[in-house]
Amino acid sequence: MTMILVTPPASEPVSLAEAKAFLRLDNSDDDTLIDTLIATARVALELRTGRYFVTQGWRYVRDAWPSSRLVSLPASPLQSVDAVTVYDDDGDPAVLPATGYIVDTASVPPRLKLRSSALADPGQALNGIEIDLTAGYGTAADVPAPLKTAILQLVAHWYESREPVAFGDAANPVPQTVDALVAPYKLVAL
């Protein structure tokens, strides 16, 4: 099971101008660095929370259907399932009609359920199923304020602390306020 980014976000949840205002910077000397830190903070916090912030397209690749024919989708908040493709023995794709499955976008994680067990299993042994998804809160304006603030705080932390950090017992750990801001958005597995 693999997630492949197909369409990256059109913009970041926090603009360069917002980050510079937060950092109290007036010059443009570090604009490229700050842009990089914004994107890096977004990705780090998306991984930490299990949520995508700005609308983006992903392809979820599986080898086979689960026996229940119910697939948990690793893309929250899920906006839509755009296509479900199954590959036969020869590697030829067959796109399932949208009537062949139902999508639950309200659950966390979101789910896809095949309507009929008569649908063919993939003939291709590896990566025989591709589920194209659109996920994210929407535009930058739709991203919850605590997540934007966490990005800004992480950017500020990395901007001020440029020395290398050790993995494990970090010499310069992420501020606790960042963890507190993203805690309500973390997906919890039971």
N, C-alpha and C positions, 0 to 999 in steps of 0.2 A: 504494500500500500504506500503510494507515493503521491505527494502534492507537487505539482509543477505550475509555476507562475506563467500564465498565458498573457494577461494584460495587466501591466503594473498600474498603480494608482496614477491618475492624471495630475494630481498635486499632492503635496504633503498636508497633514492636518494643521501644521503650524507654518506660517510664512517666514521668509527671511526677515522681513520687517518686524514681525512680532517677536522673533527670537532676538534680534538686535535691540529692540526696545526693552525686553526682559533683561538682557545683558548690560544695558545702558551703554551701548556702543554707538558712536556717531560716524565713524569712518567706515570705509569699505575694504580695508586691508585684509580682513579675515572672512569675507563673504563666502568664498569657496569652502573654507573649513566649516563654517557654520551651516551651510547647506548640507554638507556631508554629515555633520553631527545630527541634524534634524532627521535625515533619512535613516541614519543608523539607530537613533533613539526610537523612531517609529517601529522599525523592524524588531529591535530588542524588546519593546513593550508589547508588540503583537505576539511574539513568541512567549513572553511571560504570561500574558492574559489568555492566549488561545483565541483571540478575536482579531479581525481585520478592521482597520480604522476607516480608511477611505475606499470607496468602491474599487474592486479589482477582480480580475478573472483568473480562475484556477482550474486545473485539470486534476481530478482525483483518479488515480490509476490503481486498479485491483486485479488480482489474478483470477478470482472467481466470486460468485455470489455466496453470501452466507446461507446456510441451510434454511434459515427463517425467511430469506428473501428480503430482510430488513437491513438496510445499510445506514450506519451512523456516519454522517458527513462531517469531516473536520474543518468546517468553515462557518464560523459565527461572526456576526449575524449574517445568516444566509438570505440573500435577496431572491435568488432563483436558481433552478437547475436548468441549464440552457440546452444540454444534449446528453444523451446516454448512448454510447456506442459500444457494441459488442463485436469482437473479431472472431471469425470462423477459423477452421483448421488451416486454411490457405492464407490467413492473415488479412482477409477481405473484411472491411467494416460494414456493419449493419446498424443504422441509427434507429433506436426504438422510438415508436411514436409516443408523444406526450401522454396519450391515453393508456399507455402500458405501465405507468407507475404513478404514484401519488407522492407528493413532497410535503413534509411537515416542517415549515420554517419557524414555528413557534417554539418547538422543543429545543433544548440545549443539551447535547448537540442536536442539530437538525437531522432529519431522517428522510430516507427515500425507501419506499416499499413497492416492490413489483406487484402489479395487480394479478398477474397470472403466473403460476409455476410452470406453465406451458412454454414460457419464453425460453429460448435456447440458452444453454450455458455457453460460455465462450469455448471455442475450439482451440484457441491459442493458449498454450499452457501458462505463459507468463505475460502479465499486463494485457489480459484479454478483455478488460472492461475499462472504459474511460468515461468519467462523469464530469462534464464541464459545468462549472459553478460560477456564479457572481456573488461576491460576498463583500461586506463592509457596511458601515453606518450610512454611507452616501457620500456627499461632498464634505469638504473640510468643515463647513458650517454645521454639519450634522453630528460631528464627533463630540461626544460628551466632554464638557469643560474639564473634569478631573483628569481625563486622559491627555488633553492638550497641555494642562499644567504639568503633568508628569513628564511629558516630552520636553517642555521648557526647562524644568528643573534638571533633567538628565543632560540636556545640552549645556546648561550652565556648569554643571558638575564636571563634565568632560572638557569644557572650554578652559576652566580654571585649573584642572588637574590633568596635565598632559603627560605626566610620567607614566611609565609602564606599570601595570598592576599584575600581581601574581594570581593565578587561578587557585581556587580553594579559599584559603585564608587571604583575601585580597588586602593589599597594603592600603588601598584607597577604595573602600567599599561604596556601593551606590547608596545615596542618602535614604534614610528610613522614610522620609516623606514621600519619595517616589513609590516605595512599596505600599505605603498607606493609601496613596491616591489610586493605585491600580487594583488594590485588594478586592473591592466590590465587583470588579469586572473579570476577575480570574474565573476560568471554567474549572469546576471542581468535579473530579471523578469519584464516584461512590462505589 
